[in-house]
Amino acid sequence: MAQDFFYRDLPAFADFNTVGDTASYQPVPEDWVVLASDIVRSRDAIAAGRYKDVNMIAAAVISAVLNRVGRDKVPFVFGGDGAFLLVPASDAAAGKEALAGLARLARNESGLELRIAAIPVAHLRALGADILLRKYELGPDTYLAMAIGDGLELADRILKDPEAVTPFAIRIGNPPRPNLDGLSCRWEPLPSERGRIASLIVKPSRTVSGTVPLKEIQEGIREIVGRDPFGETNDGNHVTPSRLRFKFPPPGLSLEAGYAGANWSRSLQWLMGALQSLAFLVSYKTGLTIGPLNRDRYLKEISRQTDHRKLDDSLRLVLDLTVEQLASLKTYLETAFANGRLVFGLHETDSALMTCFVSDLGASRHVHFIDGADGGLSMAATDFKQRLASRSTAL
């Protein structure tokens, strides 16, 4: 049973600049399972302007499993058009049922198909990959999982391979509706304050002399940006109070009502959400504390408790850059790629999206998933895979 609480008991770190300290990562227990998910033809949905739907479903994957299994012991990674979670063997059946319920809900609500699979960590290790974790502390009892070992990348390839995934695919059937309490999509898109929003995926390469240190890439990005996007000061935050926009009623409320209404009709869920949003708006405008919501504390927390930077075999960043900084970043990345130092994928747009999962507002337990608009990390992943394939072909 002690292995069931591996992630809960994992020591946390609070300085993202040390994310590349590989010696501090610990292997996931052998009997754990990767719950993998991905939206089929997500690029088509994004091209049709449905990136909010795509982000909502990806965040709902995390909400469904955490609400079913327990948030403290389950590491997760948000990918824009899907998500990965790791669960102990004892919770695998419950996690699979939660994903099956969400896949059915996504099909009925949005007409989008969700690939889902439960892939044993032991199987990934047998194929030569691994999953080692660290736990990055965002706030009180709020963490993000950082992963190395190429296990999640292998799980993603298995998930999308019709033959390889067959033994692990989760049958949808007729499961109960998932519990998506805490899932919301009420903030307006976050506009760029500097000019462009870059969704970046970058992975150090293995060279003859070894793997290129991640800190070398971090330093290159830091020099180009002219500030420290990996630090723990305000320079490292993507969400700032000046960037936040809230309208009443929130345009995303209908989408939220369709997914989060586990025990209520859609119209009643919308009404409840509207009342909550109205209370939030009053607090937001006046500074009054309403129920568990203390505006100033919440705005301070939301600036830090986001996943705009993470490591899941590749470093994933959402950056706000000037046009000049973005051009310099592209030059740096292209040169490093040509020299065999790294592989990257990049997507640029003018705003970012934020989808929220609030477990307990009064206890400051909330996390916010950040993605570039117009596909963000999903489109960056496509660019990444194309560059990786071109390198493999050249070899």
Secondary structure in CASP SS format (residue, H / E / C, confidence):
PFRMAT SS
TARGET T0000
AUTHOR 0000-0000-0000
METHOD secondary structure of the structure
MODEL  1
M C 1.00
A H 1.00
Q H 1.00
D H 1.00
F H 1.00
F C 1.00
Y C 1.00
R C 1.00
D C 1.00
L C 1.00
P C 1.00
A E 1.00
F E 1.00
A C 1.00
D C 1.00
F H 1.00
N H 1.00
T H 1.00
V C 1.00
G C 1.00
D C 1.00
T H 1.00
A H 1.00
S H 1.00
Y C 1.00
Q E 1.00
P E 1.00
V C 1.00
P C 1.00
E C 1.00
D C 1.00
W C 1.00
V E 1.00
V E 1.00
L E 1.00
A E 1.00
S E 1.00
D E 1.00
I E 1.00
V C 1.00
R C 1.00
S H 1.00
R H 1.00
D H 1.00
A H 1.00
I H 1.00
A H 1.00
A C 1.00
G C 1.00
R C 1.00
Y H 1.00
K H 1.00
D H 1.00
V H 1.00
N H 1.00
M H 1.00
I H 1.00
A H 1.00
A H 1.00
A H 1.00
V H 1.00
I H 1.00
S H 1.00
A H 1.00
V H 1.00
L H 1.00
N H 1.00
R H 1.00
V H 1.00
G C 1.00
R H 1.00
D H 1.00
K H 1.00
V C 1.00
P C 1.00
F E 1.00
V E 1.00
F E 1.00
G C 1.00
G C 1.00
D C 1.00
G E 1.00
A E 1.00
F E 1.00
L E 1.00
L E 1.00
V E 1.00
P C 1.00
A H 1.00
S H 1.00
D H 1.00
A H 1.00
A H 1.00
A H 1.00
G H 1.00
K H 1.00
E H 1.00
A H 1.00
L H 1.00
A H 1.00
G H 1.00
L H 1.00
A H 1.00
R H 1.00
L H 1.00
A H 1.00
R H 1.00
N H 1.00
E H 1.00
S H 1.00
G C 1.00
L C 1.00
E C 1.00
L E 1.00
R E 1.00
I E 1.00
A E 1.00
A E 1.00
I E 1.00
P E 1.00
V H 1.00
A H 1.00
H H 1.00
L H 1.00
R H 1.00
A H 1.00
L C 1.00
G C 1.00
A C 1.00
D E 1.00
I C 1.00
L E 1.00
L E 1.00
R E 1.00
K E 1.00
Y E 1.00
E E 1.00
L E 1.00
G E 1.00
P C 1.00
D C 1.00
T E 1.00
Y E 1.00
L E 1.00
A E 1.00
M E 1.00
A E 1.00
I E 1.00
G C 1.00
D E 1.00
G H 1.00
L H 1.00
E H 1.00
L H 1.00
A H 1.00
D H 1.00
R H 1.00
I H 1.00
L H 1.00
K C 1.00
D C 1.00
P C 1.00
E C 1.00
A C 1.00
V C 1.00
T C 1.00
P C 1.00
F C 1.00
A E 1.00
I C 1.00
R C 1.00
I C 1.00
G C 1.00
N C 1.00
P C 1.00
P C 1.00
R C 1.00
P C 1.00
N C 1.00
L C 1.00
D C 1.00
G C 1.00
L E 1.00
S E 1.00
C C 1.00
R C 1.00
W C 1.00
E C 1.00
P C 1.00
L E 1.00
P E 1.00
S C 1.00
E C 1.00
R C 1.00
G C 1.00
R E 1.00
I E 1.00
A E 1.00
S E 1.00
L E 1.00
I E 1.00
V E 1.00
K E 1.00
P E 1.00
S C 1.00
R E 1.00
T E 1.00
V C 1.00
S C 1.00
G E 1.00
T E 1.00
V C 1.00
P C 1.00
L H 1.00
K H 1.00
E H 1.00
I H 1.00
Q H 1.00
E H 1.00
G H 1.00
I H 1.00
R H 1.00
E H 1.00
I H 1.00
V H 1.00
G C 1.00
R C 1.00
D C 1.00
P C 1.00
F C 1.00
G C 1.00
E C 1.00
T C 1.00
N H 1.00
D H 1.00
G H 1.00
N C 1.00
H C 1.00
V C 1.00
T C 1.00
P C 1.00
S C 1.00
R C 1.00
L C 1.00
R C 1.00
F C 1.00
K C 1.00
F C 1.00
P C 1.00
P C 1.00
P C 1.00
G C 1.00
L H 1.00
S H 1.00
L H 1.00
E H 1.00
A H 1.00
G H 1.00
Y H 1.00
A H 1.00
G C 1.00
A C 1.00
N C 1.00
W C 1.00
S C 1.00
R H 1.00
S H 1.00
L H 1.00
Q H 1.00
W H 1.00
L H 1.00
M H 1.00
G H 1.00
A H 1.00
L H 1.00
Q H 1.00
S H 1.00
L H 1.00
A H 1.00
F H 1.00
L H 1.00
V H 1.00
S H 1.00
Y H 1.00
K H 1.00
T H 1.00
G C 1.00
L C 1.00
T C 1.00
I E 1.00
G C 1.00
P C 1.00
L E 1.00
N C 1.00
R H 1.00
D H 1.00
R H 1.00
Y H 1.00
L H 1.00
K H 1.00
E H 1.00
I H 1.00
S H 1.00
R H 1.00
Q C 1.00
T E 1.00
D C 1.00
H C 1.00
R E 1.00
K E 1.00
L E 1.00
D E 1.00
D C 1.00
S C 1.00
L E 1.00
R E 1.00
L E 1.00
V E 1.00
L E 1.00
D E 1.00
L E 1.00
T C 1.00
V H 1.00
E H 1.00
Q H 1.00
L H 1.00
A H 1.00
S H 1.00
L H 1.00
K H 1.00
T H 1.00
Y H 1.00
L H 1.00
E H 1.00
T H 1.00
A H 1.00
F H 1.00
A H 1.00
N C 1.00
G C 1.00
R C 1.00
L E 1.00
V E 1.00
F E 1.00
G E 1.00
L E 1.00
H E 1.00
E E 1.00
T E 1.00
D C 1.00
S E 1.00
A E 1.00
L E 1.00
M E 1.00
T E 1.00
C E 1.00
F E 1.00
V E 1.00
S E 1.00
D E 1.00
L H 1.00
G H 1.00
A H 1.00
S C 1.00
R E 1.00
H E 1.00
V E 1.00
H E 1.00
F E 1.00
I E 1.00
D E 1.00
G E 1.00
A H 1.00
D H 1.00
G H 1.00
G H 1.00
L H 1.00
S H 1.00
M H 1.00
A H 1.00
A H 1.00
T H 1.00
D H 1.00
F H 1.00
K H 1.00
Q H 1.00
R H 1.00
L H 1.00
A H 1.00
S H 1.00
R H 1.00
S H 1.00
T H 1.00
A H 1.00
L C 1.00
END
